């Protein structure tokens, strides 16, 4: 009889172990579901951020081109100012020569 009760306890222990294992498996499955949802949300967020980055990169490229254009315009303006100064100096010389001739 004692052996029969021992077998019953052993079976109970096996059932308890299976129940504990089932609980652990359930928790793992729940955790996988949560992680899958988080992964999905993070993937969507990453995709949105990538789109924003691509947009900003295009904007940056346009701004760089504009900066290059502005630098070219600045160079043109500097050349024109230099030419203006040269012309002004020549005109001032001519005016001085004219003034000296009139006297």
N, CA, C and O of each residue as an XYZ file, in Angstrom:
412
protein
N       0.806     -1.189      0.000
C       0.000      0.000      0.000
C       0.853      1.257      0.000
O       0.531      2.260     -0.638
N       1.874      1.175      0.685
C       2.744      2.330      0.729
C       3.311      2.645     -0.649
O       3.491      3.811     -1.001
N       3.583      1.636     -1.401
C       4.109      1.831     -2.734
C       3.063      2.511     -3.624
O       3.413      3.355     -4.448
N       1.793      2.155     -3.468
C       0.731      2.778     -4.240
C       0.632      4.270     -3.925
O       0.473      5.077     -4.840
N       0.721      4.641     -2.689
C       0.647      6.048     -2.349
C       1.877      6.793     -2.859
O       1.796      7.970     -3.210
N       2.975      6.127     -2.896
C       4.186      6.757     -3.439
C       4.003      7.026     -4.926
O       4.386      8.092     -5.408
N       3.441      6.105     -5.642
C       3.189      6.274     -7.067
C       2.209      7.414     -7.305
O       2.361      8.180     -8.256
N       1.228      7.524     -6.466
C       0.264      8.601     -6.590
C       0.953      9.952     -6.395
O       0.692     10.896     -7.141
N       1.811     10.044     -5.419
C       2.553     11.266     -5.168
C       3.482     11.574     -6.336
O       3.641     12.726     -6.739
N       4.081     10.534     -6.861
C       4.966     10.729     -8.015
C       4.177     11.236     -9.212
O       4.655     12.106     -9.939
N       2.993     10.715     -9.427
C       2.134     11.181    -10.508
C       1.693     12.611    -10.263
O       1.645     13.418    -11.191
N       1.372     12.928     -9.017
C       0.995     14.299     -8.667
C       2.139     15.241     -8.967
O       1.943     16.328     -9.510
N       3.324     14.814     -8.609
C       4.503     15.644     -8.842
C       4.708     15.873    -10.337
O       5.064     16.972    -10.761
N       4.485     14.845    -11.116
C       4.623     14.978    -12.571
C       3.573     15.930    -13.117
O       3.873     16.743    -13.991
N       2.362     15.844    -12.622
C       1.282     16.742    -13.058
C       1.618     18.176    -12.678
O       1.419     19.095    -13.471
N       2.122     18.365    -11.474
C       2.498     19.717    -11.037
C       3.627     20.269    -11.914
O       3.631     21.444    -12.281
N       4.577     19.399    -12.238
C       5.675     19.845    -13.110
C       5.148     20.249    -14.477
O       5.595     21.243    -15.050
N       4.211     19.490    -14.994
C       3.616     19.817    -16.296
C       2.852     21.129    -16.206
O       2.915     21.943    -17.128
N       2.131     21.349    -15.108
C       1.386     22.603    -14.937
C       2.345     23.786    -14.847
O       2.098     24.842    -15.430
N       3.433     23.603    -14.117
C       4.430     24.677    -14.016
C       5.016     24.954    -15.387
O       5.201     26.111    -15.765
N       5.311     23.890    -16.139
C       5.850     24.058    -17.483
C       4.847     24.760    -18.391
O       5.221     25.625    -19.183
N       3.561     24.386    -18.277
C       2.517     25.048    -19.067
C       2.450     26.530    -18.738
O       2.310     27.355    -19.641
N       2.549     26.884    -17.460
C       2.522     28.293    -17.046
C       3.720     29.038    -17.627
O       3.591     30.162    -18.112
N       4.873     28.402    -17.574
C       6.069     29.050    -18.130
C       5.923     29.248    -19.631
O       6.279     30.300    -20.163
N       5.404     28.242    -20.306
C       5.201     28.346    -21.758
C       4.194     29.450    -22.062
O       4.374     30.205    -23.018
N       3.146     29.550    -21.265
C       2.145     30.614    -21.459
C       2.782     31.986    -21.283
O       2.513     32.906    -22.056
N       3.625     32.122    -20.266
C       4.305     33.413    -20.053
C       5.243     33.732    -21.205
O       5.334     34.883    -21.632
N       5.940     32.726    -21.711
C       6.834     32.938    -22.851
C       6.033     33.365    -24.075
O       6.434     34.280    -24.794
N       4.908     32.707    -24.312
C       4.053     33.066    -25.453
C       3.545     34.498    -25.295
O       3.549     35.260    -26.262
N       3.112     34.873    -24.098
C       2.647     36.243    -23.852
C       3.770     37.243    -24.101
O       3.559     38.296    -24.703
N       4.961     36.900    -23.631
C       6.107     37.801    -23.818
C       6.438     37.939    -25.299
O       6.766     39.028    -25.770
N       6.351     36.826    -26.031
C       6.598     36.872    -27.475
C       5.578     37.771    -28.160
O       5.933     38.541    -29.053
N       4.313     37.683    -27.752
C       3.273     38.538    -28.331
C       3.584     40.008    -28.074
O       3.486     40.842    -28.975
N       3.961     40.314    -26.835
C       4.284     41.699    -26.475
C       5.481     42.185    -27.288
O       5.467     43.290    -27.831
N       6.504     41.358    -27.364
C       7.704     41.745    -28.110
C       7.417     41.898    -29.601
O       7.981     42.773    -30.259
N       6.546     41.052    -30.129
C       6.164     41.163    -31.535
C       5.437     42.479    -31.795
O       5.700     43.151    -32.792
N       4.527     42.845    -30.903
C       3.819     44.122    -31.038
C       4.791     45.293    -30.940
O       4.722     46.235    -31.729
N       5.698     45.225    -29.963
C       6.689     46.294    -29.815
C       7.567     46.378    -31.052
O       7.886     47.471    -31.520
N       7.958     45.223    -31.583
C       8.788     45.207    -32.783
C       8.051     45.836    -33.953
O       8.636     46.588    -34.732
N       6.776     45.528    -34.074
C       5.962     46.102    -35.147
C       5.878     47.623    -35.010
O       6.030     48.353    -35.990
N       5.634     48.090    -33.788
C       5.555     49.542    -33.557
C       6.898     50.203    -33.839
O       6.953     51.265    -34.460
N       7.977     49.579    -33.384
C       9.300     50.156    -33.594
C       9.682     50.147    -35.074
O      10.339     51.070    -35.556
N       9.273     49.116    -35.783
C       9.541     49.059    -37.222
C       8.804     50.179    -37.949
O       9.357     50.827    -38.838
N       7.554     50.398    -37.560
C       6.778     51.485    -38.170
C       7.411     52.832    -37.849
O       7.500     53.709    -38.708
N       7.848     52.986    -36.612
C       8.492     54.246    -36.211
C       9.803     54.439    -36.970
O      10.111     55.543    -37.420
N      10.572     53.357    -37.110
C      11.835     53.435    -37.841
C      11.587     53.807    -39.302
O      12.333     54.594    -39.884
N      10.540     53.238    -39.886
C      10.205     53.570    -41.273
C       9.837     55.045    -41.394
O      10.254     55.719    -42.337
N       9.059     55.542    -40.444
C       8.695     56.966    -40.452
C       9.911     57.859    -40.294
O      10.037     58.881    -40.970
N      10.802     57.469    -39.399
C      12.027     58.255    -39.205
C      12.920     58.200    -40.436
O      13.576     59.186    -40.773
N      12.949     57.047    -41.111
C      13.743     56.938    -42.339
C      13.191     57.856    -43.417
O      13.948     58.504    -44.140
N      11.860     57.909    -43.522
C      11.237     58.819    -44.497
C      11.591     60.262    -44.169
O      11.916     61.048    -45.058
N      11.527     60.602    -42.893
C      11.865     61.965    -42.479
C      13.333     62.267    -42.774
O      13.670     63.362    -43.224
N      14.194     61.298    -42.520
C      15.617     61.479    -42.806
C      15.855     61.671    -44.293
O      16.630     62.539    -44.695
N      15.194     60.866    -45.106
C      15.333     61.012    -46.557
C      14.875     62.391    -47.015
O      15.510     63.024    -47.858
N      13.764     62.844    -46.446
C      13.250     64.168    -46.792
C      14.238     65.259    -46.386
O      14.486     66.199    -47.140
N      14.797     65.120    -45.186
C      15.766     66.115    -44.711
C      17.037     66.088    -45.550
O      17.642     67.132    -45.797
N      17.444     64.898    -45.989
C      18.635     64.803    -46.835
C      18.414     65.499    -48.172
O      19.311     66.163    -48.691
N      17.200     65.340    -48.730
C      16.887     66.051    -49.979
C      16.911     67.560    -49.749
O      17.452     68.317    -50.555
N      16.320     67.978    -48.645
C      16.301     69.402    -48.305
C      17.720     69.928    -48.120
O      18.044     71.033    -48.556
N      18.557     69.130    -47.472
C      19.949     69.517    -47.256
C      20.685     69.647    -48.578
O      21.479     70.570    -48.756
N      20.431     68.738    -49.502
C      21.080     68.799    -50.814
C      20.661     70.067    -51.554
O      21.491     70.727    -52.179
N      19.384     70.404    -51.484
C      18.892     71.635    -52.124
C      19.570     72.854    -51.487
O      19.995     73.770    -52.191
N      19.669     72.859    -50.153
C      20.311     73.981    -49.468
C      21.790     74.098    -49.840
O      22.318     75.201    -49.979
N      22.450     72.955    -49.999
C      23.861     72.982    -50.412
C      24.000     73.562    -51.815
O      24.917     74.338    -52.087
N      23.082     73.180    -52.705
C      23.108     73.734    -54.056
C      22.855     75.241    -54.007
O      23.521     76.016    -54.693
N      21.887     75.641    -53.186
C      21.602     77.074    -53.043
C      22.822     77.815    -52.497
O      23.129     78.924    -52.933
N      23.511     77.199    -51.548
C      24.708     77.810    -50.983
C      25.782     77.964    -52.047
O      26.466     78.986    -52.110
N      25.924     76.943    -52.881
C      26.884     77.041    -53.988
C      26.509     78.171    -54.925
O      27.372     78.925    -55.373
N      25.213     78.290    -55.226
C      24.745     79.383    -56.085
C      25.024     80.735    -55.434
O      25.454     81.676    -56.101
N      24.776     80.825    -54.124
C      25.021     82.088    -53.418
C      26.506     82.444    -53.413
O      26.876     83.609    -53.559
N      27.345     81.434    -53.244
C      28.786     81.694    -53.287
C      29.209     82.189    -54.660
O      30.063     83.067    -54.781
N      28.602     81.617    -55.695
C      28.886     82.087    -57.058
C      28.418     83.526    -57.238
O      29.118     84.340    -57.840
N      27.236     83.838    -56.715
C      26.728     85.209    -56.811
C      27.598     86.185    -56.026
O      27.821     87.315    -56.461
N      28.087     85.745    -54.868
C      28.953     86.596    -54.070
C      30.237     86.902    -54.839
O      30.731     88.030    -54.828
N      30.756     85.894    -55.495
C      31.963     86.093    -56.299
C      31.686     87.099    -57.418
O      32.503     87.979    -57.688
N      30.525     86.960    -58.064
C      30.153     87.903    -59.132
C      30.021     89.321    -58.587
O      30.497     90.273    -59.204
N      29.375     89.460    -57.435
C      29.202     90.784    -56.825
C      30.564     91.374    -56.458
O      30.802     92.563    -56.673
N      31.453     90.555    -55.910
C      32.794     91.043    -55.565
C      33.535     91.519    -56.813
O      34.215     92.544    -56.776
N      33.408     90.782    -57.918
C      34.051     91.192    -59.176
C      33.466     92.518    -59.668
O      34.196     93.414    -60.091
N      32.125     92.626    -59.605
C      31.477     93.865    -60.049
C      31.893     95.049    -59.170
O      32.124     96.148    -59.673
N      31.987     94.819    -57.856
C      32.440     95.904    -56.966
C      33.869     96.311    -57.297
O      34.203     97.496    -57.289
N      34.703     95.334    -57.584
C      36.086     95.634    -57.950
C      36.142     96.432    -59.254
O      36.882     97.409    -59.365
N      35.356     96.002    -60.231
C      35.301     96.731    -61.507
C      34.772     98.141    -61.287
O      35.277     99.094    -61.882
N      33.743     98.282    -60.424
C      33.187     99.602    -60.136
C      34.252    100.508    -59.523
O      34.369    101.680    -59.881
N      35.030     99.944    -58.589
C      36.091    100.727    -57.955
C      37.147    101.139    -58.975
O      37.671    102.252    -58.945
N      37.443    100.203    -59.879
C      38.425    100.524    -60.935
C      37.891    101.642    -61.829
O      38.610    102.590    -62.147
N      36.640    101.525    -62.227
C      36.021    102.547    -63.085
C      35.955    103.869    -62.335
O      36.226    104.922    -62.911
N      35.599    103.826    -61.062
C      35.511    105.049    -60.260
C      36.883    105.732    -60.196
O      36.989    106.949    -60.348
N      37.912    104.942    -59.973
C      39.270    105.497    -59.899
C      39.656    106.125    -61.230
O      40.230    107.213    -61.266
N      39.337    105.434    -62.330
C      39.660    105.978    -63.656
C      38.883    107.264    -63.931
O      39.434    108.214    -64.488
N      37.606    107.301    -63.541
C      36.785    108.500    -63.757
C      37.331    109.658    -62.926
O      37.393    110.792    -63.400
N      37.725    109.370    -61.690
C      38.284    110.415    -60.830
C      39.578    110.965    -61.434
O      39.820    112.171    -61.375
N      40.392    110.115    -62.000
C      41.624    110.567    -62.654
C      41.299    111.450    -63.850
O      41.899    112.507    -64.047
N      40.319    110.986    -64.655
C      39.927    111.772    -65.823
C      39.374    113.134    -65.408
O      39.673    114.150    -66.035
N      38.558    113.146    -64.336
C      38.005    114.423    -63.867
C      39.118    115.352    -63.386
O      39.065    116.559    -63.621
N      40.106    114.801    -62.726
C      41.240    115.627    -62.274
C      42.023    116.173    -63.464
O      42.471    117.319    -63.459
N      42.177    115.327    -64.484
C      42.882    115.788    -65.679
C      42.084    116.894    -66.371
O      42.648    117.880    -66.846
N      40.762    116.713    -66.420
C      39.913    117.736    -67.025
C      39.981    119.059    -66.220
O      40.031    120.144    -66.798
N      39.982    118.946    -64.930
C      40.076    120.137    -64.100
C      41.402    120.841    -64.309
O      41.463    122.070    -64.347
N      42.457    120.066    -64.444
C      43.773    120.687    -64.634
C      43.881    121.313    -66.021
O      44.599    122.300    -66.182
N      43.198    120.778    -67.021
C      43.233    121.333    -68.377
C      42.429    122.636    -68.417
O      42.841    123.575    -69.098
N      41.341    122.722    -67.736
C      40.485    123.888    -67.768
C      41.183    125.092    -67.149
O      40.885    126.231    -67.510
N      42.074    124.865    -66.257
C      42.728    125.972    -65.596
C      43.697    126.607    -66.490
O      44.355    127.573    -66.101
